[in-house]
């Protein structure tokens, strides 16, 4: 990432060459090395991560690069289902955020997670970039997501501020990340720099109009945003973090909602993140085991073939697709909350489907049948 920020053509060519070598040596070669008669059997470890999260090895299919889309597509083009089948990937929507709510129970977070029109990332982008001048345009379009130039700011906010803050990052690093996203230097700004906004302004021109003329002043602005984020917007969440860390410091351990205990020397961010990450994976694992039980009982030809973070990947026979998808939806959104009453927020899942005999690179969004 650091090298990519340096404007030196020769260096960028070297970076691209290194990416190609990594693609071949780390990913594609491991597929060839680990396959047996054309099939890959990755190891899904349950005993190596201190957080109780999963890890994958031989090969690590969870580590396929995502930031470089061409690298991701190249890797996924090498992965196919059994002949006559198709790959179905089912992903919990914002699972760790949902599980975090089950710990801290912040009412403002509940509204953001359950109200259809609520948009946490959009609200934060509006606050950070002071988008009052665009309010009428946003209203007419139906939200930030509907305006490409402003959606870009929303995406930057999601990835550079909201999620990093939840995982313990701080304002100065957020400000630097924002600058990389929107194309601004980390020094004094000039008009005409950065991504374009509706009406002809660039992001630097617009922020200069709002009184923010350099990276340093933007960082100070982000400091105030961070204070408001935890002091007002998510004050209950902040109180939980403080009480949770204090309890760990007294006992030297903490227990997850799923019953597992983490102990030993941990940093503050680890104490806050481990229970959320571990409990979220246990939700996925519970569903994985339950779906596999049903598949065996009913004699499915379809198979669970992989797990990646908050998603399950299945090799599905087309004749079973609707039944398999309905079963997954029912297990994840109905059976799981019944089994674990501490899940006090509705869970949602999303799906991507590949064509019959198509590679994993060909997946497209697909609507799951309702679990009623």
Secondary structure, 3 states (H helix, E strand, C coil): CCHHHCCCHHHHHHHHHHHHHHHHHHHHHHHHHHCECCECCCEEECCCCCCCCCEEECCCHHHCCCCCHHHHHHHHCCCECCCCEEEEEEEECCHHHHHHHHHHCCHHHHHHHHCCCCCHHHHHHHHHCCHHHHHHHHHHHCCHHHCHHHHHHHHHHHHHHHHHHHCCCCHHHHHHHHHHHHCCCCCECCCCCCCECCCCCEHHHHHHHCCCCEHHHHHHHHHHHHHHHHHHHCHHHHHHHHHHHHHHHHHCEEECCCCCEEECCCCHHHHHHHHHHHHHHHHHHHHHHHHHHHHHHHCCCCEEEEEECCEEEEEEEHHHHHHHHHHHHHHHHHHHHHHCCCCCCCCCEEEEECCCCCEHHHCEEECCCCCC
